Structures are given as C-alpha cells and as structure tokens.
C-alpha cells in the first residue's frame, strides 16, 4: 500500500483508516466544484448484455457501432482494430479459454462470470509478467478489497461456491494455478466493489472493477460524484472540499427516506450508514422528510401537512391541521394502487402500451390522493410514463410529465447532482423538438450548469450539450429578431 500512497500523494490524496469505516480517501488539498479528484481505468471490465441492454458492445470501449466478432472465440466483439490491440494481451488468453468451452455453455455466460474469468486470467498474466503491474494497477489491490464473507448468508455462500466451480470448469487450469475458495471470495468482492459503467446520460454499458476508487466510502450527502468517460472512471468534486476532508460518493440512489437508504446499503454493502443525513434517523426533521417522500398526504388537499399514525391506531393524523385520515381509507387506496400497478406492469410487458398508459395515468391519480406531491413512488411512476411516451415519440406528453418530475428531483437530490442536470437536459430536448426554443434554452442551460460540474467539459456528451445550448440560443435569437424589427 505504500506504493499506492505515494502515487496518490501526487494526486493530492491520502489513504487513511477510520475505526468505524476502514480505509478511506482524504483530500490532501482543497478541491473546487467540478475538479477531477481521481480517475482510474478498470482492472477488468465486461460489457453488459441483458433485456435492458440487448445490443452487443465493443469489449474495450463499449461502443455498439461497427462491431466485428472475434473469429476464434465468437464471444467478444470489437469496434476497431485499435480496441482489439488494446485488449489483446488479456483477450488472447481469454480467447484460448473460451474457444474450448462448448457453444451451449458459452451462450449462457453471464457478465459476472466473464468478469471473474477475466480477473483470474489477469492475475495469471501478472504472475507470468505478460501484463506488468504498476503503482495503481496490481492484483494486490484486489486482494485488499473487503469481501464481507462473514456477513453473507449460507444460501449466497453456496451460490458463490457454485459460480466459482463453474469458473474452474471454464478455465480448465491445473489445480496449482487455481484456488476455487479464493474465486468464491472474489465473487463477493465484486458484488460489493464492482461499478456499473455508464454513458454520459447514465445508461448502463458494462461492469468494471476499479480497486483504487473502491477505497472511496459512501455518504447519503456526498461531496463527490463518480461518472465515466468511456471506460475511464472519473471522480469529481460536487462542492468545495477542504484539505483533510474525506472524499465521499453515493453507492445507492440517495432519494428516499433514511430507512429506505439504510436498507439498500445493508442488503448490498453490509454496513449501516452514519453520514450526516443518517445520524438524524428518528429525529423530527428526519421523520418529516421521510413522510413527505414516502408517507401519506393530508385529507384536506389544500393542506401540505404530513401525517403520522395516531396513538389509538385508528389512522393517521395531519401534523399541521390535525385532521384524521382513517386507516380503512388508506388501506383501500393502497390495495387499489397495488392492483393497478400490477395491471399496468402486465400491460407494458405484453406490449399494450396505450392501455398501459391509461393504467399508469390512473396510478398517478391514485398517488395524488394517497401520497405527498414529492412522493418518490409518484416520481418513479412519472418516469415510467416519460419512457413510454418517448418510445411512442409522443414528445408533447413526454415533456408534460418530464416537467412534473423536476420539483421532486430538486427536492431529493443535491443541487449539483447529475440526475437533476440530466432531467433538465431531457426537458430541453423535448422543448426544442416541439419548437419551444426559449424554454429549451433555459432548460439546456440549467442542464449545462449542473453537468459541467459533474461531467466536466471535454467528453463527447458534454461537447454535444454545449453545442446544443449555443444552437438553441442562436435559434431563439433568430425567432426574436423579427419581433425586434416590428
């Protein structure tokens, strides 16, 4: 770790150990909003291929255009000879392994299995000096990752053991070159430490292991954000970070109540968060915020008070006006909402989009009766409607629902957070398509202001966004000019 510490010193960072957290990354100088704190290429990575992401992608850069399949293994794709050369040291060995696997088993290889196969191969190639280690790239940093094996239940341990045996069957190496128990532990490490590689709009492209970035701890009120420029993981400051401050990112979606966030963190990462938001659990401010995001609304639609269960368990009492909302009413609305949600999901999965839209609109009406306007459930339902209308290219409806999400996004996420910027970006694109140029300028400018902090300015996505803003401004001025002439 001394070598890594020296390398990080050159980036104005230091590794420390905290009793309650373990390893952490500290700023060794002040960082400004938008400044790159740390960047890292993946130790190993694989493109995703599933129902949400069915297209094949380049093994190296995750592009989905101009692809050619490896003629030997028939598993891996590349978009160019440059990407193939970049990946060749690792893939040449992987190719030999995959070529010996029967076609049926190859077709069932999941990204997580392939990622583990590549991890085993990379370790082997490091031992053989085919791939050289560096101060920031070495299998010893994978060994240093936390696995949480002692926290995992027997069912999950058995699954990891089965997956490890499958990797062993795929590799077909001598016993002296493979450790099935270590592979099982590494599956647990991947579950806690691998990152989903996304494009500029946060759409999943693949999965990668970034051992140095994995040192960075979680906070539900992060001061930094992790984004990707191709396969490169980049951590940027979202706010002023003073020297000596811990660098913190979010591991889970930070929208939602403290209990919801802590449940997600405990289930996937095996720890209880004690950040500045979570330590308020049970306090009056936290209770109020939780009920606004996930609780019920007052019976009086003109009242914006939040509800808490009454002492006699007869229902929920508004903490502002004192009105009681009976338990039976809440129960009936909840049942109706659940039934309609199941129906909407079925309709959508079976391709009946028009009927699904009707169902999701009914859900929106029920949610407005039951929940607060800033409800997370309502926000997710609106997002589903936007997605359907986008698929149908109904930009007017997509825009109307996109605008409805903005107040909740601004309520549940920090001001300089990528999801807020991307929602404004989506609004701006719809407005421009519909000829609402002045509105598009406002939305795209807001998107640019947020995303230049989280995404920087040099990625292709950000260059395109800046160009869109300038083009929209020019178009708005052109439309305004005749009115000025009059």
Buried (B, 14 or more C-beta within 10 A) or exposed (E): EEBBEEBBEEBBBBBBEEEEEEBBBBBBEBBEBBBEBBBBEBBBBBBBBEEEBEEBBBBBBBBBEEBEEBEEBBBBBBBBEEBBEBBBBBBEBBBEBBEEBEEEEBEEBBBBBBBBBBBBBBBBBBEEEBBEEEBBBBBEBBBBBBBBBEBBEEEBBEBBBEBBEBBBEBBEEEEEEBBEEEBBBBBBBBBBBBBBBBBBEEEBBBBBBBBBBBBBBBBBEBBBBBBBBBBBBBBBBBBEBEEEBBBBBBBBBBBBBBBBBBEBBEEEBBBEBBBEBBEBBEEEEBBBBBBBBBBBBBBEEEBBBBBBBBEEEEBBBBBEEEBBBEBEBBEEBEEBBEEBBEBBBEBBEEEBBEBBBBBBBBBBEBBBBBBBBBBBBBBEBBBBBBEBBBEEEEBEBBBBBBBBBBEBBBBBBBEBBBBBBBBBBBBBBBBBBBEBBBBBBBBBBBBBBBBBBBBBEEBEBBEEBBEBBEBBBEBBEEEEEEEEEE
